[in-house]
């Protein structure tokens, strides 16, 4: 489906553990891609989730898989609350990075929790997720969208300071 406008809900959580970042963005194409952030927020983690996420590296694969199930349900709840609070009706896709549980690209290994297919069912939306796995499998560092996003959205700039 190729269109000139996409309405996307971006969702991610980083190792800073400050919370789940959500941004509802409209992307438009007229000679080049432009974007407008319609609404955004960061939902702070509960103390329980904060402690669970801090300890991910100490869990077995089986334990990570169980945490993944619970985190996916929690993420869906956060997403659904954000959608309702902002009266969002049109979403072409929810793009979810999830939360990195394990990342060793030099060993072709990466695992993000919160990317289970149930996320689409629980949010009743099309979900694009698990961005890193194929990139790492092909020898990348697991950030395949960054160069593309930079090229399409910020090509008029020579550099970026963060």
Beta strands, then each sheet from edge to edge (+ up, - down):
strand 1: 5-13
strand 2: 20-29
strand 3: 33-43
strand 4: 93-104
strand 5: 109-113
strand 6: 127-129
sheet 1: 3+ 2- 1+ 4+ 5-
sheet 2: 3+ 2- 1+ 4+ 6+
end
